[in-house]
């Protein structure tokens, strides 16, 4: 599989927070398909009930 680079900006209060976000996003990008990531993003952006349930299930 080819590798591509992209520049993006991630906000956070501290560098460690941003690094944690990048690491988590990298795992998601490597484990989920583009279709699955788009669906996940859509749910997070548009369905606060499902997002709240997922956070509760994850303990966050």
C-alpha positions as a Markdown table, in Angstrom:
| # | Residue | x | y | z |
|---|---|---|---|---|
| 1 | Unk | 0.0 | 0.0 | 0.0 |
| 2 | Unk | 1.3 | 3.5 | -0.8 |
| 3 | Unk | 2.0 | 6.1 | 1.9 |
| 4 | Unk | 1.0 | 9.7 | 1.5 |
| 5 | Unk | 1.8 | 12.8 | 3.6 |
| 6 | Unk | -0.6 | 15.5 | 4.5 |
| 7 | Unk | -0.3 | 18.6 | 6.7 |
| 8 | Unk | -3.0 | 19.2 | 9.3 |
| 9 | Unk | -3.5 | 21.3 | 12.4 |
| 10 | Unk | -4.6 | 19.7 | 15.7 |
| 11 | Unk | -5.4 | 21.9 | 18.7 |
| 12 | Unk | -4.6 | 21.1 | 22.3 |
| 13 | Unk | -3.7 | 22.8 | 25.5 |
| 14 | Unk | -0.3 | 21.0 | 25.6 |
| 15 | Unk | 2.0 | 19.3 | 23.2 |
| 16 | Unk | 1.4 | 15.9 | 25.0 |
| 17 | Unk | -2.3 | 16.3 | 24.3 |
| 18 | Unk | -1.7 | 16.9 | 20.7 |
| 19 | Unk | 0.7 | 13.9 | 20.5 |
| 20 | Unk | -1.9 | 11.7 | 22.1 |
| 21 | Unk | -4.5 | 12.8 | 19.6 |
| 22 | Unk | -2.1 | 12.1 | 16.7 |
| 23 | Unk | -1.3 | 8.7 | 18.0 |
| 24 | Unk | -5.0 | 7.8 | 18.4 |
| 25 | Unk | -5.8 | 9.1 | 14.9 |
| 26 | Unk | -3.0 | 7.1 | 13.4 |
| 27 | Unk | -4.3 | 3.9 | 14.9 |
| 28 | Unk | -7.8 | 4.6 | 13.7 |
| 29 | Unk | -6.6 | 5.5 | 10.2 |
| 30 | Unk | -4.6 | 2.3 | 10.0 |
| 31 | Unk | -7.3 | 0.0 | 11.4 |
| 32 | Unk | -10.4 | 1.4 | 9.8 |
| 33 | Unk | -11.4 | 1.8 | 6.1 |
| 34 | Unk | -12.0 | 5.2 | 4.7 |
| 35 | Unk | -15.8 | 4.4 | 4.6 |
| 36 | Unk | -15.7 | 3.4 | 8.3 |
| 37 | Unk | -13.8 | 6.6 | 9.3 |
| 38 | Unk | -16.2 | 8.7 | 7.4 |
| 39 | Unk | -19.2 | 7.1 | 9.1 |
| 40 | Unk | -17.5 | 7.5 | 12.5 |
| 41 | Unk | -16.8 | 11.2 | 11.8 |
| 42 | Unk | -20.4 | 11.7 | 10.7 |
| 43 | Unk | -21.8 | 10.1 | 13.9 |
| 44 | Unk | -19.5 | 12.1 | 16.1 |
| 45 | Unk | -20.4 | 15.4 | 14.3 |
| 46 | Unk | -24.1 | 14.8 | 14.0 |
| 47 | Unk | -25.4 | 12.3 | 16.6 |
| 48 | Unk | -24.6 | 13.5 | 20.1 |
| 49 | Unk | -26.7 | 10.6 | 21.7 |
| 50 | Unk | -24.6 | 7.9 | 20.0 |
| 51 | Unk | -21.4 | 9.8 | 20.7 |
| 52 | Unk | -22.4 | 10.1 | 24.4 |
| 53 | Unk | -23.2 | 6.4 | 24.5 |
| 54 | Unk | -19.8 | 5.5 | 23.0 |
| 55 | Unk | -18.0 | 7.7 | 25.5 |
| 56 | Unk | -19.9 | 6.1 | 28.3 |
| 57 | Unk | -19.1 | 2.6 | 27.0 |
| 58 | Unk | -15.4 | 3.6 | 26.7 |
| 59 | Unk | -15.4 | 5.1 | 30.2 |
| 60 | Unk | -14.4 | 8.6 | 29.1 |
